[in-house]
Amino acid sequence: MNASALVPLPVVLPLFGAGLALALGRSARAQRVVSVVVLVLMAGIASVLLARADADGPQVMHVGGWPAPIGISLVADRLSALMLLVSVVVALCVLLYSLSQGLVEYGPDTPLSIYHPTFLILVAGVANAFLSGDLFNLYVGFEILLAASYVLLTLGGTADRIRAGSTYVVVSLASSIVFLTALALVYAATGTVSLAQLAGRLDELPSGVALMLQLMLLTAFAIKAAVFPLSAWLPDSYPTAPAPVTAVFAGLLTKVGVYAIIRTQTLLFPDSPLSDLLLWAALLTMVIGILGAVAQDDLKRMLSFTLVSHIGYMVFGVALASDDGLSGAIYYVVHHIIIQTNLFLVAGLIERRGGSTSLERLGGLARLSPVLALLFFVPAMNLAGIPPFSGFLGKLGLMQAGVDNGSWLAYVLVAGSVVTSLLTLYAMAKAWNRAFWQPSLEDEVSAGPTTDLHRKPVRTDPPPVSGKVAAVAMRAGMAGPAAVLLTVGVALTVFAGPLFGLTDRAAADLRERTPYIEAVLPGGAP
């Protein structure tokens, strides 16, 4: 069965749905139906594409019937189809969460008519980036999702969101300028932007020219992926957005940058002279990111720093440039998309139940809401890499690949991975203890002044915002999507064998390059 005709649908459907949702802006119910139906259809299509790509090789659609390199090619191979499926599942869960939260229907600061169209445009941009078969279309995918993210990040127009959005816009525009400049230079040097054709032509360039192009592309993608030292913008931008927006950003936007690094490093620069540079970047991203997380007293900021830190694991696998390293990186990307999104959704539930995400103000949530405690504990331990969760399996695979590499720098990365995992466990335990185990501020007020040196002194008069007063009863509609992602995270452990088999095959294809090139250019790369 040839599934090539399905390849453009993950891009076309959300764009069509966005237009329809905008036209139905006066009816919140109609917008909900359109958005949910579009994402459900996308999930089904992505599943078919993944199955066919795994069985028959890359599925290719030449838009308008114009073959590459003349026309635009959309390619669903094992890697892109897997990323597409995971991203759509996450987007659907986030959308259902946001509907139950009331972000769209009755949020006092949220423009009703734009949320659904903008969300669907974001999903279309992500899908286009994953499926793109040429650098320019990849750039277009980035710009589509970034334009939508600007709107979502500043929903409500509060001062904090506008300030964070301004930083995000400036950084994103800078990365886009670097990417566009690199794109122009690539075309000037090779006469093409087709990834399949570039795989052959870049090898013919002088080594200095190829190195310059690689550095520029890596810089653009590293900004988008939040790789140190180009990651300072993320912890200040994400926490101010509404919980569903932060969740989808954390799960998807940085991973599109990671995907671009994986695709270009393996297809265009297979014998990279920058492997050691990437290893150092991975180490610094892991360690400095997690040190930032440990220092935080706000749950959203803590999770934002852990997001940065664990990007380092993915870069580690890419830098090793081995089948096992790439397989571990792909598995870890899947794991991290699910778990990080789950934790940000749970952070939204904590804010709704406790009235704040400040660990100084929270407390006693395990007694008030045992379900919420479970929803946080499982993905938190998964992120920390506690056996037998998928976080442990992914890190173990990456560390084994590092040991197999045998270089002293790879061993340093293995040690850095262990330290980062332990510090992640410390950060998650700190959040769990303060938010769930320790007494709430209101309980401490009734019991008398606290002597806990880790908390701010409690006033003897009632605090201005009490966790119990500010809390809103947690809705099943909000907890449901978080529970689904928790279940998917556990399933990554239960079905780790088949999933690692898939990532092994994807990594082998990436290293071989031939399946991708021959699928796009049947005669080979001219």
N, C-alpha and C positions, 0 to 999 in steps of 0.2 A: 504493500500500500504506500503510495506517494502522498506525503502530507505537506508538500511544498505550498499548496494553495492556502494552507492554514497559517503560514509563517507571518504574513503581514497583519493578520487579524488582531493580535495583541496590541498593535499600535493603532489600527483603524478603529476598533471597537470603542476604546475609551475616548478617543477624539470625537467620534460620533455621539457617544453618550454625553460628553461634556457639552456639546452644542444643544442636544435635546434637553439636558438638565437646565441649561441657561434659559432656553425657551420656556421651560416650565417653572420658572423662578417664583411664580406666585403660589405654587402648590408644593409644600414641603413633602407631602406624602408621595407625590409623583416623582420628585427628585430622589427620594430614598429608594423607590422601586427601581428607577433607572440605574442608579449607582450600584446597587446590590446585584441586579441582574447582569450588568456588564462585567463585574468582577467575578461572578460565578461562572459566566461563560468563558472568561479569560483563564480561570483556573482549569476548566475542562480542556481548553485548547492547549494550554501549556503542558498538561499531563500527556496528551496525545503526542505533542511534539517531542517531549522527553523520551517517550516510549519508542517512537519511530527513529529518533536520532541515535538511541542506544542500539536499536536492532539493525538499522539500515545505513547509518552514517549521517552526516550533516544534511539537513533539509534546507534547500536554497530557493529563494524566490527573487527573480530579477524584476524589479518594479517596472511596469510599463512594457515588459517584454524586451527591454534593452539589456543585453548581456554585459557582465563586467568585462573590462573596466569602464565601459562607456556609461552604463546605467548604474542605478543604486541597487545593491544586493543586500538582502536580508538573510541571515544565516542562523539556523538553529542547530548547533551541535550539542554535544553532551553538556559542556560547560554552560553555554548560554541558555539552553532549555532548562537546566536545573536551577540556575539563578532566576529565570523568569518565573518558574513555578513557585519557588519559595517566596519571591517578592510579592506575587499576587495573593498568596495565602495570607501573608502578613498584612498586606493592604486591606484585604477583606475583613480581617479581624479588627484592625484599627478603625475601619469605617463603621462596623457594627458597634464598637465601643463608643465612638463619638456620637452615634445616634442616640444611644441610651444615656450618655452623659448629658445630652441636651445642648451640645455645642452648636448644633444647627437649628434645632426647633425653637429653643427659648433662651439661649445664651444672651445675656443682656448686651454684650459687646460685639457679637458676631454678626456680620452682614449675612442675611439668610440666603440670598440668591446666588452668592459666589462660591460658597464652600464646596458643594458637590462638583460643579464644573472644574474648579481649580484642582480638587483632589484627583479627579479623573485625568486631567491634563498632566499632573505629576506622574501618575501611573503610566500614561502613554510615553512620557519622556524616559522613564526608567526602562520600559520595554524596548523602546527604540535604541537606547544605548546598548542594551544586552544583545540585541539582534543585528546591530549594524555590521555591515561587511566592508565599510570604508571609513577612513578617518574623518571625512567631512560630515558624514551622516552621524558618526559618533559625537562630533561637536554639536550638531543640531539636537541630538538627544539630550546632551548636557544642558543646552540652553533652554530647551522646553521644560525640563524638570526644575531648573534653577529659577526660571521666570515664575513658575507655579509656586515654588518654595518661598519666594519673596512675599507673595500674597499671604500664604498660610502662616508664615512666621510672624507677620505683623497684624494678624486678625485681632480686631478690637481696638487697635490704635492706641494702646496705653503707652506711657512714656518709656517703660522698660522694654517693651516689645519693639518700639520704633528705634530705640537706641541699639538694641541687639540686632535688629534687622538691618540697620545702616552698616554696622560692622560686617555682617554677613554679605551684604550686597557688594561692598568695596572689595572684600577678599575674593568673592566669586568672580567679580568682573576682572580682577587682576589675573586670576587663574585662567579665565576665558581668553584674555589677551595673550597670555603666554601660549596657550593651546593653539589659538588662531595663527599666531606668528610661526609656531613650529609647523603647523599645517601648511602654511604658505612656503616655508623653506623646504619641506619634504617634497612638495609638488615641483618646486623649482629645481630640486636636485635630481628627482626621479621621473617626473612627468606623469605621476599617477598618485591617487590617494586610496586606491583599492588595497585592502590589507593583504589579499592573496597575491596580488602583483608586487606589492612592496616587499613581500617575503623574499623574492628573488632579486629585486633591483637594489635593495639597500646593501646587499652583500657586495655589489660591484662598486660601491662608493669608496673613496679614500677613507681610511680608518678615522681620521680626525673629523671629517664631515659627518660620518655616521655617529660618532661619539657625541658631537654637538647636538644633533637631532635627537638622539636618545636622551640626553640630559634635559633638553627642553620639554620633551613629552613627559618624562618622569617628574619634572618639576610641576607641570600643570596637573598631572594626575595625583601627585603627592599632596598638593594643596586640597584637592577635592576629597582625598581619602583621609586627610588629617594626620599625615605622617610627620613626626618631629623632624626638623624644627618649624614646620609649616602648619602646626596644629593649634596654635594659641587662640585662634578665633572660635573654635568649637565650644569650649566650656562656657564662654560668655554669651553665645548665641542661642544654644538649644534650650537651656532651662527656663527661659522666659515665655516660651510658646505654650499654648494649651497642651495638655498631656497627650492627646492623640496625635497632634502635629509633631511634638517632640519624639514620640514613639516611632512614627513612620520615618522621620528624618534619621533617627539613630539606627533604625534597622536597614534602611535602603540607601540613603544618599552617599554616605561614605563608602558603602560596598560597591557602588557603581564605579567610584574611583579605584578601588582595589581590583575590580574586574578589569578595568582598562589597563592597569599595571600588568596583571596576569596575561592578558591577551597580547599586548604589545611586546612584553619582555620575551614571551615564548615564541610568538610568530614572527616578529620583526627583528629581534635582537637575541637569537638563541645562544650565541656565544658571547655573552655580555662581559665587557671588561669592568663593569660596575658592580659585580656581585659583592665584593667586600664593602663597598659604599652602602649598598642596600642592607647588608648585615649590620653595619654600625647604626644605620637609621632605624632598623628594627629593634636593636637593643635599646637605643635611647628612647624610642617611642614607648616601649614596654615599661622601662624603669621610671622615666620622668613622668609619664602619664599616671602610673599607679601611685607614685609618691604624692602627686597632686590630689589623687582620690583620697588617700589616707588623711590628708590635711583638711578635708572638707567637713563642715557641719550641716550642710544642706544636702538632702538625699539626691535631688536632681543634679546638682553640681558634681556630687560624688559619682553618680552614674555616667555623667558626661566625661569625666576624667577616665573612668574605667573603659569607656568606649574608645577613647584615644589610645589607651594603653594596649588594649587587645588587638588593635589594628597591627601592632608590632608582630604578633604571632603570624599573621597572614603574610606580612612582608618577609618574615623569616623564611617561611616555606618557599616563597617565590625566589628569594635570593639564593637558596640552596641549589636551584636549577636541576633538581633530580626528580625522578618519577615519584618517589616517596614524599619528597618535600612538597611538590605541587599537589599531590593527592591530599596530604595533610592540610595544606592551605585551603583547598576547596572545601574539604569537610568542615574546617573551622569557620569559614565564611558562612556556610549554611547554619552551623550551630549558633554563631554569633548574631546573625540576623534574627533568629527566633528568640534567643534568650534576652538579648538587649532590648528588643521591642517589648517582650513580656515584662521586663523589669520597669520600663518607663510607663507602661500601662498600669502596673501595680502601684507605681509612685503616684499616678493620678488618683487611684483609689485611696491611697494613704492620705493624700492631701484632702480628698473629699471627706474621709472619715475622721481625720484628726485635725483638720482645719489648717494644716501647714505641712511643708516638707522640711522644715528646720528640725534637726535632731535635738536641738535645745528645747523645743516646745512639745515634742511628741513624747508619748509614753503610754504604757498599759494597753497597747492595741491587741496584744495576744489575748487578753482577757475580754476586751470589748468585741473583738471580731476574730475568732479562731480561723475562719475561712480565709480572711485577708492575710493572717499570719502564714498560713500554708501557701497561699499564692505567692508570697514574697520569698519564703524560705527555700522552696525547691529550686526556682531559677537562680537565686543568689548562690546556693551551693553549687549549682551547675556551672555558673560563671566562674566560681573560684576553682573549679576543677576537682571537686571531691569525687572519688570513685563511687559508683561506676558510671557517673553521668557522662554525657557527650563531651562536656568541657574537658574532663580528664582524658577521654579517648583521643580527642583532637590534639591536645597538648602532648600526650604520649607519642602519638604518631609523628608530630613535628620534632620532638626531642630525639626520637629514634633516628629520624632522617638526619638530624644534626650530628649525632654520634657516628652514623655511617659515613658522613662527609669526611670526618677525621681531622679537619684543620683545627688549629688552636682557636681561631675566631669562632668557628662553629661550636666548639666546646664552651666558649664564653657565652654564646647565645643560649646554649642549653642551661647553663647556670643562671643566666638572666631570666630565662623562662620559669625556672623553679622559684626564684625570688619573687618574680611578679605574681605568680600563682599564690604564693604564701601571703603576700601583701594584699592581694585581692580578697583572700579569705579573711584577713584581718579587717579590711574595710567593710566587708559584708557583715562580719560578726559585730563590728561596732554599730552599724546601722540597725541590725537586728536587736541588739541589746538596748539601745537607746529608744528605738521606736516601739518595740514590742514587749520587752521584759521589764524595763525600769518603770517605776510609777509615773503617771502623768503629772504635769505641773499642778493641776487642780487637786490631785490626791495629795501632793506634797504640801500644798497650801493648807489643806485641812489637817495634815499631820504635823505641821510646823516647819520652820526653815530647814533647808537641806544642807548637808555637810559634804555632798558629793562634789569633789573638786573638778570633775569633768563637766559640770553643768553651771550655768550662770546662776547667781543667787536668786532665789525665789522671793518675790515680794510678798508681804503679809496680806496685802489687799489683793482682790481677784485680778488675775492677769487681764490685759486688754483684749486678748483673743484666747479664749479657753478652747482646748481641744474638744471638749464635750459640747460646748455651746456651738462652736463653728462646724461640728461634724454634721454630715448629711448621711442618712441611712444608705448603705451600699446597695445598689440595685443589681438584681440578677442579670440584667442586660449588660451591665458593665463588667461584672465578674465573669460572665460567660466567655467572652472573647479571650480574657486573660487566662481562664482555665483551659481553653482550647490550645493556646500557645504553650501553656505548661505541659499539656498532654503531648503536643508535638515534640517539645523538647525532650520529654521522657522517651518518646518513640525513636528519637535519634539514637538513643542508647540501645533500645530493644532491637532495632533493625540496623545496628551499626555495621554488621557484616555486609549485607547487601548494599548499603550506602557507600561503604568504603570500596566495595567492588566497583560501583559506578564511578566514584571519584578516581580510582586507579585507572580505569579505562579512559576517563576524561584526561587525566594527566598524561597517559601514554600518547593520546592523540595530539595533545598540545606539544609534547616534546618531538613527536614525529613530524608534525606540520603537514605532511602530505595529504591526509584525509580532508583537511580544511581547504587546502589549495586546489586539489583536484575537484572538489565539489563545486567550488566557485568558478574555477577556470578548468574545464574538463581537459584541455590540452596542456595544462601545466602553466606556470607563471612565465610569460614571455619577457 
